[in-house]
Amino acid sequence: MSRKAKNRLELTLIYSVVLIMFMVIAYPLLWTMSISLNPGTSLFSSSIVPERWSFIHYEWLFANPQSDYLLWYKNTLFVAAVTSVVSVLVVSFVAFAFSRYDFVGRKYGIYSFLLLQMFPVLMGMVAIYLLLNVVGLLDSLWGLVVIYIGGGLPMNAFLVKGYLDTIPRDLDESAKMDGAGHFRIFFQILLPLTKPILAVVALFNFMAPFMDFLLPRIILRSPEKFTLALGLFNFINDKFANNFTRFAAGAILIAVPIAIVFLFLQRYLITGLADGATKG
């Protein structure tokens, strides 16, 4: 086989794989959007190309007095925003300490970060439930925030530490010679240089409350404190519930704040993902 034919064959295989993956990703998204525009409530009576387009389910989510969708959206945005901001601050300080200082337990602390990633969160659910009950944060959005921040700390700190390790220590030494203290070095020199990886951390932590169902299911009990994933589950959970179209409409709208944050951080994300993968 000639080199030209071989290159064409390779390109054909690559594009075929890309096309198949695109169809696998796009098909359920297209179905979800189509279901949300079907006027009925049943999943089985819906079609991928609705005969009559209708936004009645979106109107119901926002205008119907029986709908708590806006409250669930508000709760989720609160948890996502606080988790994202606090996680970036905490992870930055932890990664800075492990990257720039030598202290007792530093080596084993890094190993502990790696070890903790081997165990699924499900293993600690009983302990998390009991701990939150003791401190009075059970059935509380703040309790959910604390768990999200603590649960993502090991992996995020290890990722940011790997990025900080690639920044020359000569910058720190030069700043110290000019009289800069630890906090000034961190905030004015290192923090601006770590924006790409911190953008990745911020996005992942912002997305988690929108996607997660298990933790809110265990921690939250009051309907007025539900997040979107937990609230939307009630549309199809009840024995006689048949609100798949409303569920689809609510699920589509989850992408709006995530897309806005993604576009806002887009210029940092590609660099941060690549550098975090190779430098960590």
C-alpha positions as CSV (number, residue, x, y, z in Angstrom):
1,M,0.0,0.0,0.0
2,S,1.3,3.4,-1.0
3,R,2.0,6.1,1.6
4,K,-0.8,8.3,0.1
5,A,-3.4,5.5,0.3
6,K,-2.2,4.7,3.9
7,N,-2.7,8.4,4.9
8,R,-6.1,8.5,3.4
9,L,-7.1,5.3,5.2
10,E,-5.8,6.7,8.5
11,L,-7.7,9.9,8.0
12,T,-10.9,8.0,7.1
13,L,-10.6,5.9,10.3
14,I,-10.0,9.0,12.5
15,Y,-12.9,10.9,11.0
16,S,-15.1,7.8,11.4
17,V,-14.3,7.5,15.0
18,V,-14.9,11.2,15.6
19,L,-18.3,11.0,13.7
20,I,-19.3,8.0,15.8
21,M,-18.4,9.7,19.0
22,F,-20.3,12.8,17.9
23,M,-23.4,10.7,17.2
24,V,-23.1,9.0,20.6
25,I,-22.9,12.4,22.4
26,A,-25.4,14.3,20.2
27,Y,-28.2,11.6,20.0
28,P,-29.3,11.7,23.7
29,L,-28.9,15.5,23.8
30,L,-31.1,15.8,20.7
31,W,-33.7,13.4,22.2
32,T,-33.8,15.4,25.5
33,M,-34.3,18.7,23.7
34,S,-37.0,17.2,21.5
35,I,-38.8,15.6,24.5
36,S,-38.8,18.9,26.3
37,L,-40.6,20.5,23.3
38,N,-43.3,17.8,23.0
39,P,-46.6,19.0,24.4
40,G,-47.5,15.8,26.2
41,T,-46.1,14.4,29.4
42,S,-45.3,10.8,28.5
43,L,-41.9,9.7,27.4
44,F,-43.3,7.0,25.1
45,S,-45.7,9.3,23.2
46,S,-42.9,11.7,22.4
47,S,-41.0,11.8,19.1
48,I,-37.6,13.0,18.2
49,V,-39.2,15.5,15.8
50,P,-42.3,16.8,17.5
51,E,-45.4,17.3,15.4
52,R,-46.3,20.4,17.4
53,W,-43.5,22.4,19.0
54,S,-44.5,23.8,22.4
55,F,-42.7,25.6,25.2
56,I,-45.4,24.8,27.7
57,H,-43.1,22.7,29.9
58,Y,-40.6,25.6,30.2
59,E,-43.5,28.0,31.1
60,W,-44.7,25.5,33.7
61,L,-41.3,25.4,35.4
62,F,-41.1,29.2,35.9
63,A,-44.8,30.3,36.0
64,N,-46.7,27.5,37.8
65,P,-47.2,28.0,41.5
66,Q,-46.7,24.3,42.1
67,S,-43.2,24.4,40.6
68,D,-40.2,24.8,42.9
69,Y,-37.8,24.9,40.0
70,L,-36.6,28.5,40.6
71,L,-36.0,27.6,44.2
72,W,-34.0,24.6,43.3
73,Y,-32.1,26.6,40.7
74,K,-31.3,29.3,43.3
75,N,-30.1,26.6,45.8
76,T,-27.9,25.0,43.2
77,L,-26.3,28.3,42.1
78,F,-25.6,29.1,45.7
79,V,-23.9,25.8,46.4
80,A,-22.0,25.9,43.1
81,A,-20.8,29.5,43.4
82,V,-19.7,29.2,47.1
83,T,-18.0,25.8,46.4
84,S,-16.2,27.1,43.4
85,V,-14.8,30.3,45.0
86,V,-13.9,28.7,48.4
87,S,-12.3,25.6,46.7
88,V,-10.1,27.8,44.6
89,L,-8.9,29.7,47.7
90,V,-8.4,26.7,49.9
91,V,-6.7,24.6,47.1
92,S,-4.4,27.5,46.2
93,F,-3.1,27.8,49.8
94,V,-2.7,24.0,50.3
95,A,-0.9,23.6,46.9
96,F,1.3,26.6,47.7
97,A,2.3,25.1,51.0
98,F,3.1,21.7,49.5
99,S,5.0,23.2,46.6
100,R,7.1,25.9,48.3
101,Y,7.7,24.8,51.9
102,D,9.5,21.9,53.5
103,F,7.7,20.6,56.6
104,V,7.3,17.5,58.6
105,G,4.8,15.2,56.9
106,R,5.0,16.9,53.5
107,K,6.0,13.8,51.6
108,Y,3.4,11.6,53.3
109,G,0.8,14.3,52.9
110,I,1.2,14.2,49.1
111,Y,1.0,10.4,49.2
112,S,-2.2,10.7,51.2
113,F,-3.7,12.9,48.5
114,L,-3.1,10.2,45.9
115,L,-4.3,7.4,48.2
116,L,-7.6,9.2,49.0
117,Q,-8.4,9.2,45.3
118,M,-8.5,5.4,45.2
119,F,-11.6,5.2,47.4
120,P,-15.1,6.2,46.1
121,V,-17.1,8.8,47.9
122,L,-19.8,6.2,48.5
123,M,-17.5,4.5,51.1
124,G,-17.7,7.5,53.4
125,M,-21.4,8.3,53.1
126,V,-22.2,6.9,56.6
127,A,-19.4,8.8,58.2
128,I,-20.4,12.0,56.3
129,Y,-24.0,11.6,57.4
130,L,-23.1,11.1,61.1
131,L,-20.5,13.9,61.0
132,L,-22.9,16.4,59.6
133,N,-25.6,15.3,62.1
134,V,-23.2,16.0,65.0
135,V,-22.2,19.5,63.8
136,G,-25.8,20.4,62.9
137,L,-25.2,20.7,59.2
138,L,-27.5,17.9,58.1
139,D,-30.3,19.0,55.8
140,S,-28.3,22.2,55.1
141,L,-26.9,23.7,51.9
142,W,-23.8,24.7,53.9
143,G,-23.3,21.1,54.8
144,L,-23.4,20.2,51.2
145,V,-20.8,23.0,50.4
146,V,-18.4,21.7,53.1
147,I,-18.5,18.1,51.7
148,Y,-18.0,19.3,48.1
149,I,-15.0,21.4,49.2
150,G,-13.4,18.7,51.3
151,G,-14.1,15.9,48.8
152,G,-12.4,17.7,45.9
153,L,-9.5,19.1,47.9
154,P,-7.0,16.2,47.5
155,M,-7.2,15.8,43.8
156,N,-7.4,19.6,43.1
157,A,-4.5,20.4,45.5
158,F,-2.3,17.7,43.8
159,L,-3.2,19.1,40.4
160,V,-2.4,22.7,41.3
161,K,0.8,21.7,43.2
162,G,2.1,20.0,40.1
163,Y,1.5,23.3,38.2
164,L,3.2,25.4,40.9
165,D,6.2,23.1,40.8
166,T,6.9,24.2,37.2
167,I,7.2,27.8,38.2
168,P,10.8,28.7,38.9
169,R,11.7,29.3,42.6
170,D,13.9,32.1,41.4
171,L,10.8,34.3,41.3
172,D,10.2,33.7,45.0
173,E,13.8,34.4,45.9
174,S,13.9,37.6,43.9
175,A,10.8,38.8,45.5
176,K,12.1,38.0,49.0
177,M,15.3,40.0,48.3
178,D,13.1,42.9,47.4
179,G,11.3,42.6,50.8
180,A,8.2,40.7,49.7
181,G,6.5,38.5,52.3
182,H,4.9,35.1,51.9
183,F,1.4,36.4,51.2
184,R,2.7,39.0,48.7
185,I,4.6,36.4,46.8
186,F,1.6,34.2,46.7
187,F,-1.0,36.8,45.7
188,Q,1.0,39.1,43.5
189,I,3.4,36.7,41.8
190,L,2.3,33.1,41.9
191,L,-1.4,33.4,41.9
192,P,-1.6,35.3,38.5
193,L,0.7,32.7,36.9
194,T,-1.6,29.8,38.1
195,K,-4.8,31.3,36.5
196,P,-5.1,28.5,33.9
197,I,-5.1,25.6,36.4
198,L,-7.3,27.5,38.9
199,A,-9.8,28.1,36.1
200,V,-10.0,24.3,35.6
201,V,-10.5,23.8,39.4
202,A,-13.2,26.6,39.5
203,L,-15.1,25.1,36.5
204,F,-15.1,21.5,37.8
205,N,-16.2,22.6,41.3
206,F,-18.9,24.8,39.8
207,M,-20.3,21.9,37.7
208,A,-20.4,19.3,40.5
209,P,-23.5,20.5,42.3
210,F,-25.4,20.6,39.1
211,M,-24.5,17.0,38.2
212,D,-24.4,15.3,41.5
213,F,-27.5,13.5,42.9
214,L,-26.1,11.1,45.5
215,L,-24.8,13.6,48.0
216,P,-27.9,15.8,48.0
217,R,-30.1,12.7,48.3
218,I,-28.4,11.7,51.5
219,I,-27.8,15.1,53.1
220,L,-30.9,17.1,52.1
221,R,-34.4,16.3,53.4
222,S,-36.5,19.5,53.1
223,P,-38.0,20.1,49.6
224,E,-37.2,23.8,49.8
225,K,-33.5,22.9,50.1
226,F,-33.3,20.6,47.2
227,T,-30.8,21.1,44.4
228,L,-31.8,20.7,40.7
229,A,-30.7,17.1,40.4
230,L,-32.7,16.1,43.5
231,G,-35.7,18.2,42.7
232,L,-36.0,17.1,39.0
233,F,-35.7,13.4,40.2
234,N,-39.1,13.9,41.9
235,F,-40.7,14.5,38.5
236,I,-40.2,10.8,37.6
237,N,-39.7,9.2,41.0
238,D,-43.3,9.1,42.3
239,K,-45.3,6.0,41.5
240,F,-47.8,7.8,39.4
241,A,-45.5,10.5,38.1
242,N,-45.2,10.7,34.4
243,N,-43.5,14.1,33.9
244,F,-40.6,13.1,31.7
245,T,-41.1,16.1,29.4
246,R,-40.9,18.5,32.3
247,F,-37.9,16.6,33.6
248,A,-36.2,17.1,30.1
249,A,-37.0,20.8,30.0
250,G,-35.5,21.3,33.5
251,A,-32.4,19.2,32.5
252,I,-31.8,21.3,29.4
253,L,-31.8,24.6,31.4
254,I,-29.0,23.2,33.7
255,A,-26.5,23.7,30.9
256,V,-27.1,27.5,30.8
257,P,-25.0,28.6,33.9
258,I,-22.3,26.0,33.1
259,A,-22.0,27.3,29.6
260,I,-21.7,30.9,30.8
261,V,-18.9,30.0,33.3
262,F,-17.2,27.9,30.6
263,L,-17.3,30.8,28.1
264,F,-16.0,33.2,30.8
265,L,-13.0,30.9,31.7
266,Q,-12.5,29.6,28.1
267,R,-9.2,31.4,27.5
268,Y,-7.6,29.7,30.5
269,L,-9.1,26.2,30.3
270,I,-7.2,24.7,27.4
271,T,-3.9,25.7,28.8
272,G,-4.8,24.6,32.3
273,L,-6.0,21.2,31.3
274,A,-3.0,20.5,29.2
275,D,-0.5,21.8,31.7
276,G,-2.2,20.1,34.6
277,A,-2.1,16.8,32.8
278,T,1.5,17.0,31.8
279,K,3.0,18.8,34.8
280,G,1.0,17.2,37.6
